[in-house]
Structure formats: C-alpha cells, structure tokens
Amino acid sequence: MPLIELRSIVKRFGRQLVLNQLNLHVDEGECLVIVGASGSGKSVILKHIVGLLEPDEGEVWFDGNRTDALSERDWVPVRTQFGFLFQMGALFDSMSVEENIAFPMVEHSKLSLAEINTRVDHWLGLVGLPEVRKKMPGELSGGQRKRVALARAIALEPRVILYDEPTTGLDPIRADVINELIVKLQRQLKVTSVVVTHDMQSAFKVATRIVMLSEGKLIFNGSAEEIQHTTDPAVRRFVLGEADELELASINSL
C-alpha cells in the first residue's frame, strides 16, 4: 500500500479546473518529484496531501487512513508526521533562528527545554549552519534562510518532507546545496520526500521518480533517465526548456 495516495482528485478555483480526476501515489522511502508549468497545480497537490486544501471530489489517503474528511482537530497529530519547506522559507521574522527551529517542538512535543536546545544544535549541524543559531532571519542570505527553514521542517523528525520549489530564488551554487541536503536527508533520516519544482537540474539530482502535471492530469510517470529520453513532445519541450511553435509564432507575429 502506498504511504500517500490521491484518488480521482478534482479541484476547482472558481471556473478554473486545476486538478482533473488526478490519481497519484507516493511509496514509502521514495523521493517523488512533481514537475510542470507554472500554475499547473503542483503546489495544490502538496496542500491536499497535508490537508491545507480539501478536494471537490476524490479521496486523499495517508498511511492507510483517509484524511480528506478529517476535522481540523484530528489533522493535528497527522500533520506532525509531515515537514513542509515552503517556497520562500516562511520563517518567523520576529523570532531568532533557534526560536524558529524550536517552535514546532515547543508546540507539538513534550521535550524539555534542555532537550529542545540539544536538538536545535543537532538540526542546525545537519544543514551545515551551526554558527547562525543566535541570528535573526533578516541577517541571513536567501540560501541560509532556506536551510534554516529546512531544519525547522525536520525538527519533529517527520516521516514525510514536502518541498515547494526549494531552489526558487537561489543561484546555481546555493540551489545545488539545497539539492545535496535533500539527498542527504533522504539517506540519513530515511524519510519519504515529495518535491515540487520546475528546476529540471534539481529534479534529475534528487528524484527516484518524476511525474509531470499538465491540465490537471499526469502526462508522465517514470525515472529521471526515462524523462530525459521521452518522445512525448510536450514533456520533451519542458525538459529542454523550449517554447512550442504556437508560442513562438505569436511572438514573431508582433
């Protein structure tokens, strides 16, 4: 049985159909990468997985239990099994680095202050930033903010880590640091990872499996090697970063 499963999910925002009878599964221990054009619904999938959105139709399952119908109260213990790295990091600007990382442990665990302090040191060490503990988020670079946010995401030792565009806004070197951390956490913590991205270099580096979303449905499901050798024209254009002929014609007609 998959650890995470979306069954025939339909989601609309007004008249816009974002997910159209979408079926997706995530096996325990894999790193699934979801790619697709901007606005194709990739982040909407993550929000369904963690209960931030409810489907208009269909079912969401986690660890053998249906979750889309859970009350907010019942979601609380389920969400502690997920770590979520938001696109912009979403650190609390009024809290120091150590306070940001400690926050989920203070809110959702019975650890003592001494145990929390020890774990803050451990997680900062794991992401390679032991020296920033006392700093405020505004004193950090973009790459450092992402790494601190990742330390906070794993503070409760989740079973699943969800990454929403983890390399957005970073230069290639800093983006590669994040990719290496995703691979490292996958290996050391034995977690299940779901990564939403449009960065194909990142996808190739971290994925055990890649799916591509288009018009609310999956149009590709396979390995990094398979997507690089696909003959599907839409998938191939996305992988190569090439505009289609209609888009080019509209530009050249101006």
C-alpha atoms as a printed R data frame, in Angstrom:
    type eleno elety resid chain resno       x      y       z
1   ATOM     1    CA   MET     A     1   0.000  0.000   0.000
2   ATOM     2    CA   PRO     A     2   1.371  3.476  -0.879
3   ATOM     3    CA   LEU     A     3   2.177  5.773   2.026
4   ATOM     4    CA   ILE     A     4   0.333  8.646   0.297
5   ATOM     5    CA   GLU     A     5  -2.407  8.298  -2.287
6   ATOM     6    CA   LEU     A     6  -4.616 10.768  -4.143
7   ATOM     7    CA   ARG     A     7  -7.598  9.095  -5.760
8   ATOM     8    CA   SER     A     8  -9.550 10.784  -8.573
9   ATOM     9    CA   ILE     A     9  -8.962 14.257  -7.136
10  ATOM    10    CA   VAL     A    10 -10.883 17.158  -8.650
11  ATOM    11    CA   LYS     A    11 -10.138 20.719  -7.534
12  ATOM    12    CA   ARG     A    12 -11.551 23.934  -8.936
13  ATOM    13    CA   PHE     A    13 -10.923 27.550  -8.055
14  ATOM    14    CA   GLY     A    14 -13.956 29.346  -9.416
15  ATOM    15    CA   ARG     A    15 -14.284 28.288 -13.032
16  ATOM    16    CA   GLN     A    16 -10.691 27.113 -13.285
17  ATOM    17    CA   LEU     A    17 -10.246 23.348 -13.166
18  ATOM    18    CA   VAL     A    18  -6.837 22.798 -11.556
19  ATOM    19    CA   LEU     A    19  -6.847 19.048 -10.819
20  ATOM    20    CA   ASN     A    20  -8.893 16.828 -13.120
21  ATOM    21    CA   GLN     A    21  -9.525 13.297 -11.791
22  ATOM    22    CA   LEU     A    22  -5.910 13.168 -10.659
23  ATOM    23    CA   ASN     A    23  -4.518  9.853  -9.409
24  ATOM    24    CA   LEU     A    24  -1.128  9.858  -7.673
25  ATOM    25    CA   HIS     A    25   0.663  7.613  -5.200
26  ATOM    26    CA   VAL     A    26   3.863  8.027  -3.193
27  ATOM    27    CA   ASP     A    27   5.632  4.950  -1.877
28  ATOM    28    CA   GLU     A    28   7.343  4.985   1.498
29  ATOM    29    CA   GLY     A    29  11.022  5.912   1.243
30  ATOM    30    CA   GLU     A    30  10.967  7.348  -2.271
31  ATOM    31    CA   CYS     A    31  11.699 10.891  -3.416
32  ATOM    32    CA   LEU     A    32   8.921 11.809  -5.815
33  ATOM    33    CA   VAL     A    33   9.453 14.961  -7.884
34  ATOM    34    CA   ILE     A    34   6.446 16.720  -9.420
35  ATOM    35    CA   VAL     A    35   7.225 18.976 -12.375
36  ATOM    36    CA   GLY     A    36   5.036 21.053 -14.642
37  ATOM    37    CA   ALA     A    37   4.444 24.565 -15.904
38  ATOM    38    CA   SER     A    38   3.764 27.424 -13.503
39  ATOM    39    CA   GLY     A    39   0.127 27.359 -12.429
40  ATOM    40    CA   SER     A    40  -0.343 23.705 -13.349
41  ATOM    41    CA   GLY     A    41  -1.392 22.717  -9.821
42  ATOM    42    CA   LYS     A    42   1.820 21.283  -8.386
43  ATOM    43    CA   SER     A    43   1.620 23.158  -5.087
44  ATOM    44    CA   VAL     A    44  -2.108 22.412  -4.919
45  ATOM    45    CA   ILE     A    45  -1.196 18.723  -4.744
46  ATOM    46    CA   LEU     A    46   1.067 19.344  -1.737
47  ATOM    47    CA   LYS     A    47  -1.678 21.268   0.036
48  ATOM    48    CA   HIS     A    48  -4.087 18.362  -0.464
49  ATOM    49    CA   ILE     A    49  -1.536 15.902   0.914
50  ATOM    50    CA   VAL     A    50  -1.136 17.880   4.141
51  ATOM    51    CA   GLY     A    51  -4.768 18.929   4.476
52  ATOM    52    CA   LEU     A    52  -4.427 22.624   3.721
53  ATOM    53    CA   LEU     A    53  -6.949 22.156   0.896
54  ATOM    54    CA   GLU     A    54  -9.896 19.772   0.558
55  ATOM    55    CA   PRO     A    55 -10.767 18.190  -2.801
56  ATOM    56    CA   ASP     A    56 -14.040 18.987  -4.507
57  ATOM    57    CA   GLU     A    57 -14.168 15.312  -5.477
58  ATOM    58    CA   GLY     A    58 -11.999 12.294  -4.726
59  ATOM    59    CA   GLU     A    59 -10.085 10.983  -1.733
60  ATOM    60    CA   VAL     A    60  -6.738 11.582  -0.018
61  ATOM    61    CA   TRP     A    61  -5.102  8.746   1.933
62  ATOM    62    CA   PHE     A    62  -2.089  8.661   4.261
63  ATOM    63    CA   ASP     A    63  -0.666  5.517   5.827
64  ATOM    64    CA   GLY     A    64  -3.818  3.518   5.138
65  ATOM    65    CA   ASN     A    65  -6.220  6.131   6.508
66  ATOM    66    CA   ARG     A    66  -8.442  8.546   4.605
67  ATOM    67    CA   THR     A    67  -7.567 12.125   5.558
68  ATOM    68    CA   ASP     A    68  -9.574 14.486   3.346
69  ATOM    69    CA   ALA     A    69 -12.608 14.255   5.628
70  ATOM    70    CA   LEU     A    70 -10.698 14.810   8.901
71  ATOM    71    CA   SER     A    71 -11.641 17.672  11.188
72  ATOM    72    CA   GLU     A    72  -9.002 20.304  11.883
73  ATOM    73    CA   ARG     A    73  -8.562 18.844  15.363
74  ATOM    74    CA   ASP     A    74  -7.988 15.345  14.001
75  ATOM    75    CA   TRP     A    75  -5.477 16.683  11.477
76  ATOM    76    CA   VAL     A    76  -3.127 17.964  14.206
77  ATOM    77    CA   PRO     A    77  -1.449 14.625  15.074
78  ATOM    78    CA   VAL     A    78  -1.317 13.665  11.395
79  ATOM    79    CA   ARG     A    79   0.458 16.877  10.387
80  ATOM    80    CA   THR     A    80   3.225 16.277  12.923
81  ATOM    81    CA   GLN     A    81   4.311 13.444  10.606
82  ATOM    82    CA   PHE     A    82   4.947 15.956   7.822
83  ATOM    83    CA   GLY     A    83   7.673 18.547   7.428
84  ATOM    84    CA   PHE     A    84   6.888 21.333   4.944
85  ATOM    85    CA   LEU     A    85   9.535 23.526   3.319
86  ATOM    86    CA   PHE     A    86   7.609 26.480   1.880
87  ATOM    87    CA   GLN     A    87   8.740 28.238  -1.273
88  ATOM    88    CA   MET     A    88  10.044 31.364   0.489
89  ATOM    89    CA   GLY     A    89  11.057 29.581   3.698
90  ATOM    90    CA   ALA     A    90   8.290 31.231   5.786
91  ATOM    91    CA   LEU     A    91  10.460 31.836   8.837
92  ATOM    92    CA   PHE     A    92   9.011 33.944  11.634
93  ATOM    93    CA   ASP     A    93  10.882 37.244  11.249
94  ATOM    94    CA   SER     A    94  10.296 38.209  14.889
95  ATOM    95    CA   MET     A    95  11.987 35.023  16.136
96  ATOM    96    CA   SER     A    96  15.677 34.123  16.128
97  ATOM    97    CA   VAL     A    97  16.938 31.111  14.209
98  ATOM    98    CA   GLU     A    98  16.947 28.962  17.337
99  ATOM    99    CA   GLU     A    99  13.424 30.066  18.247
100 ATOM   100    CA   ASN     A   100  12.177 29.244  14.731
101 ATOM   101    CA   ILE     A   101  13.582 25.722  14.867
102 ATOM   102    CA   ALA     A   102  12.395 25.169  18.440
103 ATOM   103    CA   PHE     A   103   8.853 26.362  17.666
104 ATOM   104    CA   PRO     A   104   7.355 23.064  16.399
105 ATOM   105    CA   MET     A   105   8.989 21.158  19.253
106 ATOM   106    CA   VAL     A   106   7.593 23.595  21.817
107 ATOM   107    CA   GLU     A   107   4.119 23.404  20.271
108 ATOM   108    CA   HIS     A   108   3.859 19.697  19.481
109 ATOM   109    CA   SER     A   109   6.180 17.752  21.780
110 ATOM   110    CA   LYS     A   110   6.757 17.154  25.479
111 ATOM   111    CA   LEU     A   111  10.515 17.641  25.235
112 ATOM   112    CA   SER     A   112  12.243 19.593  27.985
113 ATOM   113    CA   LEU     A   113  13.919 22.910  27.216
114 ATOM   114    CA   ALA     A   114  17.323 21.234  27.520
115 ATOM   115    CA   GLU     A   115  16.308 18.517  25.034
116 ATOM   116    CA   ILE     A   116  14.956 21.122  22.617
117 ATOM   117    CA   ASN     A   117  18.196 23.126  22.805
118 ATOM   118    CA   THR     A   118  20.203 19.983  22.067
119 ATOM   119    CA   ARG     A   119  18.019 19.188  19.073
120 ATOM   120    CA   VAL     A   120  18.266 22.732  17.727
121 ATOM   121    CA   ASP     A   121  22.053 22.302  17.693
122 ATOM   122    CA   HIS     A   122  21.692 18.913  16.014
123 ATOM   123    CA   TRP     A   123  19.399 20.124  13.216
124 ATOM   124    CA   LEU     A   124  21.496 23.223  12.536
125 ATOM   125    CA   GLY     A   125  24.539 20.988  12.308
126 ATOM   126    CA   LEU     A   126  22.748 18.690   9.905
127 ATOM   127    CA   VAL     A   127  22.048 21.572   7.488
128 ATOM   128    CA   GLY     A   128  25.575 22.951   7.952
129 ATOM   129    CA   LEU     A   129  24.725 26.177   9.808
130 ATOM   130    CA   PRO     A   130  25.734 25.793  13.466
131 ATOM   131    CA   GLU     A   131  27.041 29.371  13.573
132 ATOM   132    CA   VAL     A   132  23.701 31.125  12.830
133 ATOM   133    CA   ARG     A   133  21.785 29.963  15.912
134 ATOM   134    CA   LYS     A   134  21.511 33.431  17.541
135 ATOM   135    CA   LYS     A   135  20.876 35.375  14.327
136 ATOM   136    CA   MET     A   136  17.566 36.795  13.136
137 ATOM   137    CA   PRO     A   137  16.141 35.720   9.753
138 ATOM   138    CA   GLY     A   138  16.807 39.203   8.327
139 ATOM   139    CA   GLU     A   139  20.527 38.664   8.881
140 ATOM   140    CA   LEU     A   140  20.624 35.541   6.727
141 ATOM   141    CA   SER     A   141  21.193 35.101   2.999
142 ATOM   142    CA   GLY     A   142  18.472 33.519   0.874
143 ATOM   143    CA   GLY     A   143  20.231 30.169   0.881
144 ATOM   144    CA   GLN     A   144  20.728 30.257   4.642
145 ATOM   145    CA   ARG     A   145  17.052 31.055   5.191
146 ATOM   146    CA   LYS     A   146  16.073 28.010   3.147
147 ATOM   147    CA   ARG     A   147  18.431 25.793   5.143
148 ATOM   148    CA   VAL     A   148  17.140 27.108   8.479
149 ATOM   149    CA   ALA     A   149  13.572 26.557   7.252
150 ATOM   150    CA   LEU     A   150  14.555 23.008   6.358
151 ATOM   151    CA   ALA     A   151  15.990 22.490   9.864
152 ATOM   152    CA   ARG     A   152  12.637 23.645  11.259
153 ATOM   153    CA   ALA     A   153  10.757 21.327   8.874
154 ATOM   154    CA   ILE     A   154  12.608 18.275  10.211
155 ATOM   155    CA   ALA     A   155  12.551 19.312  13.884
156 ATOM   156    CA   LEU     A   156   9.829 16.788  14.773
157 ATOM   157    CA   GLU     A   157  11.537 14.017  12.780
158 ATOM   158    CA   PRO     A   158   8.689 13.665  10.271
159 ATOM   159    CA   ARG     A   159   8.036 10.635   8.119
160 ATOM   160    CA   VAL     A   160   7.422 12.836   5.069
161 ATOM   161    CA   ILE     A   161   9.073 16.057   3.896
162 ATOM   162    CA   LEU     A   162   7.198 18.218   1.367
163 ATOM   163    CA   TYR     A   163   9.299 20.688  -0.629
164 ATOM   164    CA   ASP     A   164   7.582 23.536  -2.513
165 ATOM   165    CA   GLU     A   165  10.003 24.948  -5.124
166 ATOM   166    CA   PRO     A   166  13.006 24.546  -2.781
167 ATOM   167    CA   THR     A   167  15.550 26.140  -5.163
168 ATOM   168    CA   THR     A   168  13.475 29.129  -6.299
169 ATOM   169    CA   GLY     A   169  15.351 32.434  -5.994
170 ATOM   170    CA   LEU     A   170  18.741 30.820  -5.434
171 ATOM   171    CA   ASP     A   171  21.823 30.994  -7.631
172 ATOM   172    CA   PRO     A   172  23.023 27.658  -9.115
173 ATOM   173    CA   ILE     A   173  25.590 27.050  -6.356
174 ATOM   174    CA   ARG     A   174  23.157 27.692  -3.491
175 ATOM   175    CA   ALA     A   175  20.493 25.664  -5.309
176 ATOM   176    CA   ASP     A   176  22.878 22.735  -5.512
177 ATOM   177    CA   VAL     A   177  23.474 22.961  -1.749
178 ATOM   178    CA   ILE     A   178  19.719 22.526  -1.229
179 ATOM   179    CA   ASN     A   179  19.686 19.590  -3.645
180 ATOM   180    CA   GLU     A   180  22.527 17.939  -1.733
181 ATOM   181    CA   LEU     A   181  20.632 18.446   1.523
182 ATOM   182    CA   ILE     A   182  17.503 16.828   0.087
183 ATOM   183    CA   VAL     A   183  19.564 13.798  -0.921
184 ATOM   184    CA   LYS     A   184  21.362 13.754   2.452
185 ATOM   185    CA   LEU     A   185  18.140 13.877   4.481
186 ATOM   186    CA   GLN     A   186  16.590 11.205   2.284
187 ATOM   187    CA   ARG     A   187  19.531  8.945   3.024
188 ATOM   188    CA   GLN     A   188  20.156  9.719   6.708
189 ATOM   189    CA   LEU     A   189  16.619 10.193   8.019
190 ATOM   190    CA   LYS     A   190  15.007  7.514   5.816
191 ATOM   191    CA   VAL     A   191  12.140  9.880   5.030
192 ATOM   192    CA   THR     A   192   9.680  9.965   2.166
193 ATOM   193    CA   SER     A   193  10.021 13.152   0.106
194 ATOM   194    CA   VAL     A   194   7.738 14.954  -2.337
195 ATOM   195    CA   VAL     A   195   9.419 17.781  -4.243
196 ATOM   196    CA   VAL     A   196   7.545 20.299  -6.383
197 ATOM   197    CA   THR     A   197   9.840 22.117  -8.806
198 ATOM   198    CA   HIS     A   198  10.282 23.457 -12.319
199 ATOM   199    CA   ASP     A   199  14.092 23.177 -11.955
200 ATOM   200    CA   MET     A   200  14.965 20.123 -14.035
201 ATOM   201    CA   GLN     A   201  18.586 20.002 -12.824
202 ATOM   202    CA   SER     A   202  17.238 19.702  -9.294
203 ATOM   203    CA   ALA     A   203  14.718 17.070 -10.371
204 ATOM   204    CA   PHE     A   204  17.386 14.933 -12.031
205 ATOM   205    CA   LYS     A   205  19.613 15.098  -8.944
206 ATOM   206    CA   VAL     A   206  17.128 14.252  -6.181
207 ATOM   207    CA   ALA     A   207  14.378 12.147  -7.762
208 ATOM   208    CA   THR     A   208  13.825  8.443  -7.500
209 ATOM   209    CA   ARG     A   209  10.714  9.045  -9.653
210 ATOM   210    CA   ILE     A   210   9.390 12.020 -11.626
211 ATOM   211    CA   VAL     A   211   5.811 12.828 -12.623
212 ATOM   212    CA   MET     A   212   4.722 15.703 -14.858
213 ATOM   213    CA   LEU     A   213   1.453 17.561 -14.433
214 ATOM   214    CA   SER     A   214  -0.396 19.229 -17.296
215 ATOM   215    CA   GLU     A   215  -4.006 20.449 -17.456
216 ATOM   216    CA   GLY     A   216  -4.773 18.798 -14.144
217 ATOM   217    CA   LYS     A   217  -3.548 15.318 -15.062
218 ATOM   218    CA   LEU     A   218  -0.287 13.385 -15.078
219 ATOM   219    CA   ILE     A   219   1.229 13.112 -18.543
220 ATOM   220    CA   PHE     A   220   4.463 11.427 -17.458
221 ATOM   221    CA   ASN     A   221   5.449  8.978 -14.709
222 ATOM   222    CA   GLY     A   222   8.919  7.467 -14.696
223 ATOM   223    CA   SER     A   223  12.585  7.769 -13.772
224 ATOM   224    CA   ALA     A   224  14.931 10.709 -14.380
225 ATOM   225    CA   GLU     A   225  16.568  8.738 -17.181
226 ATOM   226    CA   GLU     A   226  13.224  7.955 -18.793
227 ATOM   227    CA   ILE     A   227  12.059 11.578 -18.812
228 ATOM   228    CA   GLN     A   228  15.333 12.673 -20.414
229 ATOM   229    CA   HIS     A   229  14.740 10.232 -23.274
230 ATOM   230    CA   THR     A   230  10.979 10.669 -23.652
231 ATOM   231    CA   THR     A   231   9.494 11.021 -27.131
232 ATOM   232    CA   ASP     A   232   6.373 12.826 -25.851
233 ATOM   233    CA   PRO     A   233   6.679 16.296 -27.444
234 ATOM   234    CA   ALA     A   234   5.089 18.242 -24.558
235 ATOM   235    CA   VAL     A   235   7.231 16.530 -21.939
236 ATOM   236    CA   ARG     A   236  10.357 16.839 -24.067
237 ATOM   237    CA   ARG     A   237   9.838 20.596 -24.591
238 ATOM   238    CA   PHE     A   238   9.504 21.097 -20.838
239 ATOM   239    CA   VAL     A   239  12.640 19.100 -20.063
240 ATOM   240    CA   LEU     A   240  14.633 21.029 -22.669
241 ATOM   241    CA   GLY     A   241  13.052 24.387 -21.801
242 ATOM   242    CA   GLU     A   242  11.817 25.024 -25.327
243 ATOM   243    CA   ALA     A   243   8.756 27.097 -26.276
244 ATOM   244    CA   ASP     A   244   6.218 25.433 -28.560
245 ATOM   245    CA   GLU     A   245   5.627 26.551 -32.132
246 ATOM   246    CA   LEU     A   246   2.366 28.388 -31.354
247 ATOM   247    CA   GLU     A   247   4.054 30.488 -28.658
248 ATOM   248    CA   LEU     A   248   6.954 31.317 -30.958
249 ATOM   249    CA   ALA     A   249   4.579 32.195 -33.799
250 ATOM   250    CA   SER     A   250   2.632 34.580 -31.571
251 ATOM   251    CA   ILE     A   251   5.860 36.352 -30.594
252 ATOM   252    CA   ASN     A   252   7.161 36.574 -34.155
253 ATOM   253    CA   SER     A   253   3.833 37.974 -35.406
254 ATOM   254    CA   LEU     A   254   4.135 41.062 -33.181
